[in-house]
């Protein structure tokens, strides 16, 4: 309910949504943080033929583990699992 893969197959995207269904910078930051902890830098997806079966398997495993952490963070009254502040969008109406 809170993580959506979208876009076209050759250039997929993902959206992390909060409890209100709106995009969540906090949840996206947490997901990226956890992916980086597992050795995967994935602010967006860019699949290519350079990604072998091992790279794909490692990415899937890291995503599964990271999503478990994200789910834990959404428990009402649960602790913040972010190591820092959430990222801000590059393009925004007001600073």
N, C-alpha and C positions, 0 to 999 in steps of 0.2 A: 504493500500500500504506500510505502514511502520512498521507494527507489524505482524509477521508471527508465527503461532503455527505450530510446526513440530515434527517429531519423532514418536514414537510408543505410543499407547494409555496408556499403563501402565507406561510410563516414558516420558511424553511429554516435549518438550522444547519450548522456544520462542526466537525469534530474533527481535531486534529493528533495523530498517534500516533508514539511513539518506536520504536526497534528492537524493544522488547519487546511492542509492540502496545498498550501502555497510553497513555492521554492524556498528552501531553507539553507542559508549560508552556513549556519552552524553545523547542520548535518552533512553538507557537502565537504566542509573543512575537515570534519571528523573522519569521514570516509577517506579523503585524500591523505590525511595524517596516518591513518592505519595502513593504507596501501603502501605508503613510503616506508613505514616501519618494517614492512614485509618485502622491501626491495623493489617495489613497483611504483614508478612515477606515472600517474594517470590522471592529469587534470582534464583530459579529454581522451577520446579513443581514436587511434589511427592505425587500424590493422594493415599489415602488408605481408607479402610473401617472405619477407625477412624474418618474420615471427615463426619459428619452428614449433613443433608439437610441445616441446618442453616449455617454451616461453608461454604458450597458450595455457598449458596446464598449471604453471606457476601463477599466472594471472588469475585464473579461475579460483584456485585455492586461496590466494590472497584476498580476492573479492569476497569469497564466502566467509572467511575469518573476519574481515573488516565489517561486513554487514551484521555479524553477530555482535560486535562491539557497538555498532550504531543502534541496534535494537536494544541493547542494555542501556544505552544513554537515554532512551525515550521512555523509560519506566518513570511514572510520575513520582517526583520527589527524589529521583536518583541523582547520583553525583555527576558533575560535568566531567567528561572524559577528554576534553580538549586540552592540549598542552599549551595553548596560547589563544589569542583572540581569533574569532572567525575571519575569514577573508572577506574583503569588500569587492563588489563588482567593479570592473574596470570602467564601464560606462554607467554613470548614474546621474540622476537629475540634479541632486544637491550633494555637496560634499559634506 
